[in-house]
């Protein structure tokens, strides 16, 4: 049982050794250990503050990026609308120009057709007149081949001229 119940001298020496170790630790070890712990605590706190600041900056940058994206989309939409309007305007101008050109070409074709028709009618009249003169000349030669018929025609022409 001697091992379970310590001797009075042993208790004193153990207490004296514990207090000496405690004194040495408090004198030489506790201050540097506490200083390192406080520095580590400060470093961790600074890192947390930096992380919080970085998180806030990221949130601001994200908001700015979203704003820039919205502005870019609005600008893109405006450019697309302007391009569509310009396209429609160009198409309408080209359509109007083509329509006017078609009308002008149709009018020129009508004038050309009318001129050609008039020319054909005039040429046909000239040919009919020439043929009529040729037929009349042949008939008159045949009819007036004798002297009696010639006198008779001259007298009837004189009689008609006097009447008019």
Z-matrix of the N, CA and C atoms (Angstrom, degrees):
N
C 1 1.405
C 2 1.510 1 112.70
N 3 1.170 2 114.04 1 -8.06
C 4 1.426 3 120.27 2 -177.94
C 5 1.522 4 111.17 3 -64.83
N 6 1.280 5 116.58 4 -26.13
C 7 1.454 6 119.47 5 -178.56
C 8 1.526 7 111.31 6 -78.00
N 9 1.263 8 117.35 7 -27.92
C 10 1.448 9 120.49 8 -176.81
C 11 1.541 10 109.34 9 -82.95
N 12 1.269 11 119.66 10 -35.95
C 13 1.463 12 122.35 11 179.10
C 14 1.520 13 108.21 12 -102.01
N 15 1.302 14 119.24 13 112.07
C 16 1.452 15 121.28 14 -177.46
C 17 1.537 16 111.05 15 -75.91
N 18 1.293 17 113.23 16 156.47
C 19 1.456 18 121.62 17 179.23
C 20 1.521 19 109.25 18 -77.75
N 21 1.354 20 117.14 19 153.80
C 22 1.466 21 121.63 20 -177.77
C 23 1.522 22 110.38 21 -61.09
N 24 1.291 23 119.85 22 -39.99
C 25 1.455 24 124.14 23 -178.35
C 26 1.525 25 110.71 24 -66.16
N 27 1.316 26 114.57 25 -37.16
C 28 1.468 27 119.17 26 179.29
C 29 1.523 28 109.73 27 -65.88
N 30 1.299 29 118.43 28 -40.00
C 31 1.453 30 122.47 29 179.79
C 32 1.525 31 109.40 30 -64.02
N 33 1.331 32 117.33 31 -41.68
C 34 1.467 33 119.97 32 -179.30
C 35 1.513 34 109.71 33 -65.96
N 36 1.342 35 117.47 34 -46.01
C 37 1.467 36 119.73 35 -178.96
C 38 1.536 37 110.25 36 -65.32
N 39 1.262 38 119.22 37 -36.32
C 40 1.470 39 121.71 38 178.98
C 41 1.528 40 109.91 39 -68.51
N 42 1.349 41 115.72 40 -39.91
C 43 1.456 42 118.83 41 178.43
C 44 1.512 43 109.61 42 -66.80
N 45 1.352 44 117.35 43 -43.86
C 46 1.463 45 121.45 44 -179.77
C 47 1.531 46 109.92 45 -63.04
N 48 1.298 47 119.61 46 -41.03
C 49 1.462 48 123.37 47 178.73
C 50 1.529 49 109.78 48 -66.44
N 51 1.324 50 116.70 49 -43.30
C 52 1.475 51 120.34 50 178.68
C 53 1.520 52 110.80 51 -61.01
N 54 1.333 53 117.20 52 -45.11
C 55 1.466 54 120.82 53 -179.60
C 56 1.529 55 110.59 54 -65.78
N 57 1.342 56 118.37 55 -36.87
C 58 1.464 57 121.03 56 178.92
C 59 1.529 58 109.45 57 -66.58
N 60 1.302 59 116.20 58 -45.13
C 61 1.468 60 119.27 59 179.23
C 62 1.529 61 109.59 60 -64.54
N 63 1.341 62 114.92 61 -39.22
C 64 1.471 63 118.66 62 178.53
C 65 1.519 64 110.68 63 -63.71
N 66 1.334 65 117.29 64 -42.57
C 67 1.460 66 121.69 65 178.85
C 68 1.519 67 110.41 66 -63.51
N 69 1.344 68 117.98 67 -46.27
C 70 1.467 69 121.29 68 -179.53
C 71 1.532 70 110.62 69 -63.82
N 72 1.314 71 115.72 70 -41.65
C 73 1.465 72 118.55 71 179.11
C 74 1.524 73 111.22 72 -64.75
N 75 1.360 74 115.44 73 -43.19
C 76 1.464 75 117.48 74 -179.93
C 77 1.506 76 111.41 75 -68.33
N 78 1.306 77 119.01 76 -32.62
C 79 1.461 78 122.54 77 -178.36
C 80 1.521 79 111.01 78 -75.14
N 81 1.316 80 117.31 79 -45.22
C 82 1.464 81 119.54 80 -171.74
C 83 1.527 82 114.28 81 -110.06
N 84 1.307 83 121.40 82 -29.20
C 85 1.446 84 121.85 83 -171.43
C 86 1.524 85 113.78 84 -104.32
N 87 1.328 86 119.19 85 -38.69
C 88 1.461 87 120.78 86 -173.96
C 89 1.523 88 112.09 87 -62.95
N 90 1.346 89 117.67 88 -43.26
C 91 1.471 90 119.51 89 -178.46
C 92 1.527 91 111.26 90 -61.79
N 93 1.341 92 120.13 91 -50.38
C 94 1.458 93 118.30 92 178.06
C 95 1.528 94 112.88 93 -63.65
N 96 1.347 95 117.16 94 -37.45
C 97 1.465 96 119.76 95 179.27
C 98 1.527 97 110.11 96 -65.20
N 99 1.337 98 116.47 97 -46.24
C 100 1.462 99 119.90 98 178.77
C 101 1.527 100 111.58 99 -64.85
N 102 1.345 101 114.67 100 -37.26
C 103 1.469 102 118.42 101 178.00
C 104 1.525 103 110.18 102 -63.91
N 105 1.337 104 117.85 103 -43.83
C 106 1.462 105 121.12 104 178.44
C 107 1.528 106 111.03 105 -64.27
N 108 1.323 107 116.23 106 -39.96
C 109 1.463 108 119.62 107 179.52
C 110 1.518 109 110.39 108 -65.29
N 111 1.343 110 117.10 109 -41.98
C 112 1.470 111 119.05 110 179.84
C 113 1.528 112 110.63 111 -68.37
N 114 1.356 113 117.01 112 -37.66
C 115 1.469 114 119.37 113 176.40
C 116 1.527 115 110.65 114 -64.18
N 117 1.308 116 115.74 115 -41.86
C 118 1.468 117 120.08 116 179.03
C 119 1.517 118 109.78 117 -64.39
N 120 1.335 119 116.51 118 -41.32
C 121 1.460 120 120.92 119 177.77
C 122 1.514 121 110.57 120 -62.39
N 123 1.347 122 115.76 121 -42.03
C 124 1.474 123 120.16 122 179.08
C 125 1.532 124 110.28 123 -66.18
N 126 1.321 125 117.55 124 -40.95
C 127 1.462 126 121.44 125 178.87
C 128 1.537 127 110.57 126 -62.46
N 129 1.322 128 115.87 127 -43.45
C 130 1.472 129 119.77 128 178.87
C 131 1.522 130 110.23 129 -64.97
N 132 1.339 131 116.13 130 -41.72
C 133 1.469 132 119.85 131 178.80
C 134 1.522 133 111.12 132 -63.41
N 135 1.342 134 117.11 133 -42.81
C 136 1.475 135 120.95 134 176.86
C 137 1.527 136 111.06 135 -62.82
N 138 1.321 137 115.99 136 -40.77
C 139 1.461 138 119.44 137 178.76
C 140 1.526 139 110.80 138 -63.80
N 141 1.337 140 116.54 139 -39.67
C 142 1.469 141 120.07 140 177.72
C 143 1.529 142 110.77 141 -65.76
N 144 1.344 143 116.85 142 -41.52
C 145 1.470 144 119.63 143 177.52
C 146 1.526 145 110.67 144 -63.84
N 147 1.338 146 116.48 145 -42.69
C 148 1.474 147 119.91 146 178.42
C 149 1.528 148 110.31 147 -62.65
N 150 1.326 149 115.98 148 -41.13
C 151 1.465 150 119.30 149 178.68
C 152 1.523 151 110.49 150 -64.37
N 153 1.329 152 116.72 151 -39.81
C 154 1.471 153 120.50 152 178.22
C 155 1.530 154 110.60 153 -64.10
N 156 1.355 155 116.31 154 -43.04
C 157 1.469 156 120.19 155 177.77
C 158 1.526 157 110.52 156 -63.40
N 159 1.324 158 116.07 157 -42.63
C 160 1.472 159 120.03 158 178.92
C 161 1.519 160 110.23 159 -63.07
N 162 1.334 161 116.13 160 -39.19
C 163 1.460 162 120.20 161 178.47
C 164 1.532 163 110.59 162 -63.54
N 165 1.344 164 116.66 163 -43.04
C 166 1.470 165 120.65 164 177.92
C 167 1.525 166 110.85 165 -64.16
N 168 1.335 167 116.68 166 -42.51
C 169 1.466 168 119.83 167 178.61
C 170 1.526 169 110.66 168 -64.06
N 171 1.310 170 116.90 169 -39.20
C 172 1.464 171 120.13 170 177.53
C 173 1.531 172 110.46 171 -63.81
N 174 1.345 173 115.40 172 -39.26
C 175 1.467 174 118.31 173 178.05
C 176 1.533 175 109.82 174 -64.12
N 177 1.347 176 116.53 175 -42.02
C 178 1.471 177 120.24 176 178.02
C 179 1.522 178 110.59 177 -63.56
N 180 1.330 179 116.10 178 -44.52
C 181 1.459 180 119.53 179 179.46
C 182 1.527 181 111.27 180 -63.86
N 183 1.311 182 116.09 181 -38.81
C 184 1.466 183 119.63 182 177.61
C 185 1.523 184 110.24 183 -63.20
N 186 1.344 185 116.11 184 -43.37
C 187 1.470 186 119.69 185 178.08
C 188 1.526 187 110.50 186 -63.51
N 189 1.345 188 116.18 187 -42.66
C 190 1.467 189 119.78 188 178.05
C 191 1.519 190 111.20 189 -63.66
N 192 1.339 191 115.91 190 -40.51
C 193 1.470 192 119.35 191 178.13
C 194 1.520 193 111.05 192 -63.25
N 195 1.319 194 116.91 193 -42.23
C 196 1.464 195 119.73 194 178.52
C 197 1.521 196 110.48 195 -63.75
N 198 1.336 197 116.55 196 -40.09
C 199 1.465 198 120.21 197 177.88
C 200 1.524 199 110.25 198 -63.82
N 201 1.343 200 116.32 199 -43.99
C 202 1.461 201 119.68 200 178.62
C 203 1.525 202 111.26 201 -63.69
N 204 1.330 203 116.12 202 -38.98
C 205 1.462 204 119.35 203 178.65
C 206 1.524 205 110.15 204 -64.21
N 207 1.337 206 116.97 205 -43.06
C 208 1.471 207 119.82 206 178.94
C 209 1.521 208 110.76 207 -63.36
N 210 1.352 209 116.96 208 -41.91
C 211 1.467 210 120.23 209 178.37
C 212 1.523 211 110.44 210 -63.58
N 213 1.336 212 116.04 211 -42.25
C 214 1.466 213 119.59 212 179.64
C 215 1.528 214 110.72 213 -64.50
N 216 1.331 215 116.72 214 -39.49
C 217 1.470 216 119.54 215 177.94
C 218 1.521 217 110.73 216 -66.02
N 219 1.341 218 116.92 217 -40.27
C 220 1.466 219 119.80 218 178.34
C 221 1.521 220 110.12 219 -64.47
N 222 1.322 221 116.70 220 -41.56
C 223 1.459 222 120.26 221 179.05
C 224 1.530 223 110.65 222 -65.86
N 225 1.355 224 116.04 223 -40.59
C 226 1.457 225 120.18 224 177.54
C 227 1.524 226 110.78 225 -61.50
N 228 1.354 227 115.72 226 -44.21
C 229 1.462 228 119.64 227 179.14
C 230 1.521 229 111.34 228 -62.19
N 231 1.355 230 115.71 229 -40.84
C 232 1.469 231 119.48 230 178.71
C 233 1.527 232 110.33 231 -63.96
N 234 1.336 233 116.94 232 -42.79
C 235 1.463 234 120.06 233 179.06
C 236 1.524 235 111.46 234 -64.45
N 237 1.335 236 116.32 235 -41.08
C 238 1.465 237 118.82 236 178.17
C 239 1.523 238 111.60 237 -64.37
N 240 1.334 239 116.78 238 -40.06
C 241 1.463 240 120.23 239 178.52
C 242 1.520 241 109.67 240 -64.07
N 243 1.351 242 116.46 241 -43.95
C 244 1.456 243 120.14 242 179.76
C 245 1.531 244 110.01 243 -63.86
N 246 1.329 245 117.30 244 -39.10
C 247 1.462 246 120.47 245 178.72
C 248 1.527 247 110.75 246 -65.55
N 249 1.353 248 116.78 247 -41.60
C 250 1.470 249 119.77 248 177.64
C 251 1.527 250 110.82 249 -62.74
N 252 1.348 251 116.01 250 -43.86
C 253 1.465 252 119.73 251 179.45
C 254 1.521 253 110.71 252 -62.07
N 255 1.340 254 116.29 253 -43.37
C 256 1.462 255 120.35 254 179.31
C 257 1.522 256 110.39 255 -63.51
N 258 1.333 257 116.45 256 -42.01
C 259 1.468 258 120.82 257 178.68
C 260 1.522 259 110.35 258 -60.75
N 261 1.351 260 115.83 259 -47.26
C 262 1.466 261 119.71 260 179.87
C 263 1.521 262 111.08 261 -61.71
N 264 1.331 263 116.10 262 -40.92
C 265 1.460 264 120.08 263 179.73
C 266 1.535 265 110.59 264 -63.72
N 267 1.336 266 116.09 265 -44.35
C 268 1.469 267 119.79 266 -179.93
C 269 1.526 268 110.37 267 -63.83
N 270 1.339 269 115.91 268 -42.27
C 271 1.475 270 119.45 269 179.25
C 272 1.529 271 110.40 270 -62.84
N 273 1.332 272 116.87 271 -44.15
C 274 1.465 273 120.01 272 179.93
C 275 1.521 274 111.10 273 -64.17
N 276 1.341 275 116.95 274 -41.77
C 277 1.465 276 120.02 275 178.42
C 278 1.521 277 110.63 276 -63.29
N 279 1.338 278 116.08 277 -43.10
C 280 1.471 279 119.59 278 179.66
C 281 1.519 280 110.56 279 -65.17
N 282 1.345 281 117.03 280 -39.73
C 283 1.461 282 121.31 281 178.90
C 284 1.536 283 109.88 282 -63.28
N 285 1.350 284 116.16 283 -45.71
C 286 1.464 285 119.73 284 179.28
C 287 1.523 286 110.81 285 -62.88
N 288 1.338 287 115.52 286 -43.46
C 289 1.462 288 119.22 287 -179.35
C 290 1.524 289 110.65 288 -63.73
N 291 1.339 290 116.47 289 -42.22
C 292 1.471 291 120.33 290 179.18
C 293 1.520 292 110.51 291 -64.87
N 294 1.328 293 116.53 292 -39.63
C 295 1.460 294 120.18 293 178.92
C 296 1.529 295 110.58 294 -63.68
N 297 1.329 296 116.45 295 -45.68
C 298 1.471 297 119.69 296 179.11
C 299 1.526 298 110.92 297 -63.58
N 300 1.332 299 116.27 298 -40.29
C 301 1.458 300 119.44 299 179.62
C 302 1.525 301 110.60 300 -66.13
N 303 1.346 302 116.44 301 -39.26
C 304 1.467 303 119.89 302 177.68
C 305 1.523 304 110.49 303 -63.72
N 306 1.335 305 116.79 304 -43.30
C 307 1.465 306 119.90 305 177.96
C 308 1.521 307 111.31 306 -62.00
N 309 1.339 308 115.92 307 -40.26
C 310 1.468 309 119.61 308 179.47
C 311 1.529 310 110.02 309 -65.27
N 312 1.334 311 116.46 310 -42.67
C 313 1.465 312 119.43 311 179.59
C 314 1.528 313 111.09 312 -65.53
N 315 1.334 314 117.11 313 -39.18
C 316 1.470 315 120.38 314 177.29
C 317 1.521 316 109.91 315 -62.96
N 318 1.327 317 117.11 316 -42.88
C 319 1.467 318 120.78 317 179.55
C 320 1.528 319 110.64 318 -63.92
N 321 1.344 320 116.49 319 -42.76
C 322 1.468 321 119.96 320 177.92
C 323 1.525 322 109.70 321 -62.53
N 324 1.335 323 116.96 322 -41.40
C 325 1.471 324 120.20 323 179.40
C 326 1.524 325 110.36 324 -64.21
N 327 1.338 326 117.03 325 -41.77
C 328 1.477 327 119.46 326 178.20
C 329 1.526 328 110.77 327 -61.06
N 330 1.343 329 115.19 328 -45.13
C 331 1.468 330 118.38 329 179.55
C 332 1.522 331 110.78 330 -61.80
N 333 1.333 332 115.88 331 -41.65
C 334 1.469 333 119.74 332 179.50
C 335 1.525 334 110.10 333 -64.01
N 336 1.334 335 116.82 334 -42.24
C 337 1.471 336 120.72 335 178.94
C 338 1.529 337 110.11 336 -62.77
N 339 1.344 338 116.49 337 -45.78
C 340 1.473 339 119.65 338 179.04
C 341 1.517 340 111.09 339 -61.37
N 342 1.345 341 116.09 340 -43.03
C 343 1.475 342 119.00 341 179.77
C 344 1.524 343 110.25 342 -63.58
N 345 1.343 344 116.40 343 -43.45
C 346 1.462 345 119.24 344 179.24
C 347 1.533 346 110.97 345 -65.13
N 348 1.339 347 117.18 346 -38.59
C 349 1.464 348 120.55 347 177.81
C 350 1.526 349 110.17 348 -62.68
N 351 1.336 350 116.42 349 -46.94
C 352 1.469 351 120.16 350 179.54
C 353 1.534 352 110.70 351 -61.41
N 354 1.337 353 114.25 352 -40.43
C 355 1.468 354 118.08 353 179.05
C 356 1.531 355 110.01 354 -64.75
N 357 1.338 356 116.90 355 -41.72
C 358 1.469 357 120.64 356 179.35
C 359 1.520 358 110.82 357 -65.65
N 360 1.356 359 116.48 358 -41.40
C 361 1.480 360 119.80 359 178.90
C 362 1.517 361 110.23 360 -63.78
N 363 1.345 362 115.76 361 -43.98
C 364 1.465 363 119.52 362 179.72
C 365 1.521 364 110.69 363 -62.91
N 366 1.317 365 116.40 364 -43.26
C 367 1.465 366 120.27 365 179.50
C 368 1.530 367 110.88 366 -64.70
N 369 1.356 368 114.92 367 -40.11
C 370 1.465 369 119.03 368 178.48
C 371 1.529 370 110.32 369 -64.34
N 372 1.349 371 116.42 370 -42.54
C 373 1.479 372 119.37 371 178.25
C 374 1.521 373 110.50 372 -61.87
N 375 1.328 374 115.60 373 -41.26
C 376 1.472 375 118.71 374 179.44
C 377 1.528 376 110.69 375 -63.63
N 378 1.347 377 115.51 376 -41.87
C 379 1.467 378 118.59 377 179.07
C 380 1.527 379 110.84 378 -65.79
N 381 1.368 380 116.20 379 -41.06
C 382 1.467 381 119.48 380 178.40
C 383 1.521 382 109.83 381 -64.00
N 384 1.330 383 116.54 382 -41.54
C 385 1.469 384 119.64 383 179.57
C 386 1.525 385 110.75 384 -64.25
N 387 1.353 386 114.77 385 -42.33
C 388 1.468 387 118.36 386 179.17
C 389 1.525 388 110.54 387 -63.61
N 390 1.363 389 115.55 388 -44.86
C 391 1.462 390 118.52 389 178.53
C 392 1.530 391 110.90 390 -63.48
N 393 1.335 392 115.83 391 -40.67
C 394 1.481 393 118.87 392 179.13
C 395 1.521 394 110.83 393 -62.53
N 396 1.320 395 115.93 394 -42.07
C 397 1.468 396 119.03 395 178.53
C 398 1.527 397 110.89 396 -64.57
N 399 1.334 398 115.18 397 -41.12
C 400 1.463 399 118.41 398 178.61
C 401 1.525 400 110.61 399 -63.26
N 402 1.350 401 116.63 400 -44.40
C 403 1.462 402 120.42 401 179.14
C 404 1.524 403 109.52 402 -63.61
N 405 1.346 404 116.15 403 -44.89
C 406 1.467 405 119.32 404 -178.94
C 407 1.521 406 110.87 405 -63.90
N 408 1.330 407 115.31 406 -39.55
C 409 1.465 408 119.30 407 -179.92
C 410 1.530 409 110.03 408 -63.42
N 411 1.320 410 115.98 409 -41.92
C 412 1.457 411 119.66 410 -179.24
C 413 1.533 412 110.37 411 -67.82
N 414 1.358 413 115.11 412 -39.81
C 415 1.457 414 118.23 413 178.68
C 416 1.534 415 111.10 414 -66.25
N 417 1.302 416 115.33 415 -43.40
C 418 1.474 417 118.70 416 -178.88
C 419 1.529 418 110.01 417 -65.34
N 420 1.286 419 117.40 418 -40.35
C 421 1.470 420 118.57 419 178.78
C 422 1.538 421 111.06 420 -62.56
N 423 1.336 422 111.72 421 -41.64
C 424 1.446 423 115.37 422 -179.43
C 425 1.535 424 109.88 423 -67.29
N 426 1.323 425 117.17 424 -42.15
C 427 1.454 426 121.35 425 -177.52
C 428 1.530 427 111.78 426 -72.98
N 429 1.287 428 114.97 427 -36.28
C 430 1.465 429 117.52 428 -175.62
C 431 1.537 430 112.49 429 -97.13
N 432 1.248 431 116.24 430 23.24
C 433 1.461 432 119.01 431 -179.14
C 434 1.553 433 111.01 432 -70.76
N 435 1.298 434 117.59 433 -22.59
C 436 1.472 435 118.96 434 178.40
C 437 1.528 436 108.94 435 -104.81
N 438 1.368 437 116.55 436 154.41
C 439 1.463 438 122.18 437 -177.86
C 440 1.515 439 111.87 438 -67.90
N 441 1.257 440 121.43 439 -33.96
C 442 1.458 441 124.68 440 -177.41
C 443 1.526 442 110.49 441 -67.16
N 444 1.257 443 115.72 442 -41.02
C 445 1.474 444 119.35 443 -179.89
C 446 1.519 445 109.55 444 -69.18
N 447 1.313 446 116.90 445 -33.54
C 448 1.461 447 119.50 446 178.95
C 449 1.527 448 110.52 447 -66.43
N 450 1.342 449 118.07 448 -42.09
C 451 1.462 450 121.46 449 179.11
C 452 1.521 451 110.05 450 -65.41
N 453 1.268 452 116.55 451 -42.86
C 454 1.455 453 121.33 452 -179.86
C 455 1.530 454 110.54 453 -59.55
N 456 1.333 455 118.03 454 -43.87
C 457 1.462 456 122.93 455 179.99
C 458 1.516 457 109.43 456 -65.63
N 459 1.328 458 118.24 457 -43.07
C 460 1.459 459 121.65 458 -179.04
C 461 1.508 460 109.87 459 -64.23
N 462 1.306 461 119.66 460 -40.09
C 463 1.456 462 122.01 461 179.45
C 464 1.530 463 110.61 462 -67.23
N 465 1.322 464 117.90 463 -39.95
C 466 1.480 465 119.39 464 179.87
C 467 1.528 466 110.16 465 -68.52
N 468 1.314 467 118.08 466 -34.90
C 469 1.470 468 120.91 467 177.76
C 470 1.513 469 110.75 468 -67.41
N 471 1.332 470 116.10 469 -39.13
C 472 1.475 471 119.97 470 179.12
C 473 1.525 472 108.76 471 -66.87
N 474 1.301 473 117.42 472 -41.31
C 475 1.460 474 120.84 473 179.76
C 476 1.525 475 110.33 474 -63.87
N 477 1.313 476 118.38 475 -41.32
C 478 1.473 477 121.62 476 178.82
C 479 1.520 478 109.93 477 -67.38
N 480 1.303 479 117.60 478 -37.40
C 481 1.468 480 120.67 479 -179.19
C 482 1.488 481 110.53 480 -67.43
N 483 1.305 482 119.61 481 -36.39
C 484 1.452 483 121.70 482 179.23
C 485 1.505 484 111.04 483 -69.56
N 486 1.292 485 117.88 484 -35.06
C 487 1.452 486 121.24 485 -179.38
C 488 1.519 487 111.98 486 -67.40
N 489 1.256 488 117.15 487 -37.45
C 490 1.478 489 121.71 488 -176.92
C 491 1.473 490 107.70 489 -82.57
